[in-house]
Amino acid sequence: MDDLFASSALPPERKHYDFWSIHAREKLGLPDDWRWYRLEAKGENITVVTGAVCHEVYKAGKHKGQINWAKRDKETDIPVPIRRDEHKAWLLSWECRSGECHVCHGNGQQSVGWSLKDGSKYRTCTRCNGTGASVSDGSPEGVKTGTGLIEDDSAAAKQDALSTLSNPLPKGE
């Protein structure tokens, strides 16, 4: 399935990856057409990404062309808990694999807001300085600091965040 959002709100040349769906599919080995439809915060550190496979779209009315989640495949309706630090580390890993900046999705421009009058507003990406290229090589030393991606910029904190990719969800969270 195409992991780029198809949205009339984005200019056709702008990419926007569905990171929650990609991460959840990789974590549990879900089908390529599995997509999230609900995000729930559980405490400060866990997001539960709930999704399913759904090919049904509304055929008429104000929602025409949008996914009809009421007709999703209930057997693929799965909640996936993802820790905050795990997702941050996964984003760094995605950058290394794709070669694109995760903040601007490789476009060089990050979103800074939206208004009814002006629509979407963008600025030069503060992570990649507008290049659209990954600034991480996957190692703790390759993580660009000062981006808010990892609050504690010590080498130990960076290594801990990157190591969470393979760690299971701790009991009790």
HELIX and SHEET records of a PDB file:
HELIX    1   1 PHE A   19  LEU A   28  1                                  10    
HELIX    2   2 TRP A   69  LYS A   71  5                                   3    
HELIX    3   3 LYS A   74  THR A   76  5                                   3    
HELIX    4   4 ARG A   84  SER A   98  1                                  15    
HELIX    5   5 PRO A  140  GLY A  142  5                                   3    
HELIX    6   6 ALA A  155  SER A  163  1                                   9    
HELIX    7   7 THR A  164  SER A  166  5                                   3    
SHEET    1   A 3 TRP A  34  LYS A  42  0                                        
SHEET    2   A 3 ILE A  46  VAL A  53 -1                                        
SHEET    3   A 3 ILE A  78  ARG A  83 -1                                        
SHEET    1   B 2 GLN A 109  SER A 115  0                                        
SHEET    2   B 2 GLY A 119  THR A 124 -1                                        
END                                                                             
